[in-house]
Structures are given as structure tokens and as C-alpha cells.
């Protein structure tokens, strides 16, 4: 695994390190921020295809993840994901969402390249998030 993959994976894990009562809200917030940026690059159909594939892959580890595509309505885009995560313990929800985000970003990076993927994630989640992940990666 390349260092850039590790940094992206570490970023996702650090962003999901939330107090247990806020796991689902943090997860949905990350998806909404990322979706906005990715949809502007690959369109809603491209995003939905990537998301559906990611859920399908993650279901081998977390079969309770619902496989519905995100809604095209912005305020309901991740309703199925929220319902799936709400039905789990915070630790299990966090682990599943980390896997789902990592799977999604791995697929995205394989299609559009690591550099563009990193740029999209910085736009979505901010430079502060990248800085925090870099620091945590150095401390390991």
C-alpha cells in the first residue's frame, strides 16, 4: 500500500474519531461534504455508481449496510446510510463507515488518480483535516 493511501486512510480514521454519541452525525456530515465536491467532478450518476459499488464491497464485512443508492434530494441523500448506522453500536457504526469511506476513496483514486482524489478531499474536508491526519501518521 502506498504512503498516499495510508495518509488518506489515516485522514478518514482521524475524522471519524468522534465522541460515541456523535458517530452517525459525523459520518453523514463527511459524506455530504465529500459528495458535494465529487458530484461537481463526476456528476450525480458517477457518484451514485461509486457509492453503490462501495456499499456492495463493504457489505461483505458489514452485511447490515443498506444497498440503496443515495437519494438525489440533497436533504435525503444519505438517509439509508444514516438508518443503517443508527441501528448499530457507535463502535460498529464508526468501523463500518471508515471501511465504506476508505473503499469509496480507494475506488475513486483508482479511477481519477491519487492527486485529484486528495485535492477533492481537501476541498471537502479542509486543509485542517489533512494536517491532523499528517500529524497522527507521523506519531505512529
Beta strands, then each sheet from edge to edge (+ up, - down):
end
